[in-house]
Amino acid sequence: MTLRKQVQDRLIQNASSYFNEIKGAASLSEIIHGRVHPDGCYIFKEKSISSENSLINAVNQRVVDRLSIVIVTRNTTDQKGSDSSDNSELLQNAVMNEILGFEPTGGYEPIEYAGGSLVSLTNGFYIWLDTYKSAHFVRSL
């Protein structure tokens, strides 16, 4: 099972009460220009970065896979003065509580947080992207 799918399944199992939708996506562009739901969580593999091969006549490389987790909330302020950034932060924390330190199968190291940023304030949505990373080794002897 892919890293993205393992993270998605973990969030569905343990954090679905926070979200109206948790699903995979092909890219950030697909999320921004596609059909999204408020309090939605969308996951895609951003990129992989490999180290140099450490062997001669064989392959041993550490590969860091980066996953993007996009949180979509309505861009509004409620009667208590909380705005979309507050709601988004609550959802970001729900995700972090479930996947930070999670050790996926397939030889992956525990998941680490790599940063986040506001992506868009369009069409009435507040869209935030957090990046997480995990590493594994690829070998050919």
N, C-alpha and C positions, 0 to 999 in steps of 0.2 A: 504494500500500500504506500502511496506517495506521502511525502511529508505534509503537503497541503491537505490531503484528504484526512490524514490522522489528526491534524489540528482542527479541521472542520468537524469531524466526528466528535472530538473531545468537547468542543464548544456546544454542539447540538446536545450532547449528553448532559453537560454540566452548567451551561449558561443560557439555555434556550428561554428561560423565564424572563430574561432581560430584553430579548429581541423578538421582533415580528418575523424576521427572516434571517437565516444563516445559510450562506451558500457560496460556492466557488464562482470565480469569474476568470475570464481570459486576460483582462488587462484593466488598468485604471480608466482608460478611455471608454471601455465597454460599460463600466459602472457609471461614469459621469454622463454619458450620452444614452444610456439604456434606461430600462425601467427599474427604479429603485423604490424601496419602501422606507418610510421613516422608522427609526430604530432597527435598521438593517445592518448586517455584518457580512462583508464580502471579502473573500480570501483568494489571493492569487500568488503564484511564484514570481517574484520580481526578477531575480537573477541568481546565478551561481558563479562563485569565484574560486578558482583552484590555485593551489600552491604549485611551485615548480616540482617536477618529478625528482624524487630523492634517490632513485636507483639507476644502475646501468644495466641494460638488457632486460629491464622489467619496468613496471610502473607502480609507483606508490605516491599518491597525491592526496592532500587534505582538501576537501571541497566544502566551502561554506555556501549553503543555500539560504537565500533571503526571501522571506514571505512578507507580503504586504497584507495588512488587515485594515479594511476600509470601514469606518463607522459612519452611517448616514442618519442624521436627525433632522427634524423640522427646524428651520431658522425662525424661531419665535421666542417671545418672552412670556412666561406664565404670570398669573396674578400675584405670586409670591416674590417676583423679581428674578427668578432663575431664568437664564436664557439657554439657547441651544448649546453653547459651549459647556455649560454646567452639565446638561444632560449627556452630551457627548463624553465628557470626562468620566461620568459615572459608568457609561458603557465601556469606555477604554479600560477602566479599572477592573470591570467584570471580566474582560478578556484577559488582562494581565494576570489576574488572580488564578485563572484556569490554566494558562499555558506557560507562564514563566517558570523555568525549571523542569517542565515536563520533558521526559526522555522518550522520544519516539522510537519505535522499533526500526530495524534495518541498520543498526550500527550508528545511529545518530547520537550526537552529544545532547545534553539538556538544552532546551531553548533559552535564548538570551534576548533581551530587549535591545534594539539598535537605534531607536529614535522615532519621532513622529512629527507631523506637521499638518497644518490646515491646507487642504487641497482646493476647496471651492466653496463659494457661497452663491449658488445659482439655483434658479427655479424653486426658491423657497426651502432649499436644503442646505444644511451645514455638513460638509464632507471632510472628515479627518482620516489621515492615513498613518498607521503605526507600522513600523518594520520590526520584525523579529528574525533571528538567525539561528541556525544549527549547522553543525559540521559533521561530516562523515568522511571516510577514506574510500578511494577507488584504487584497486590493485589489479595488476596482471603480472603474474610471475612466469 
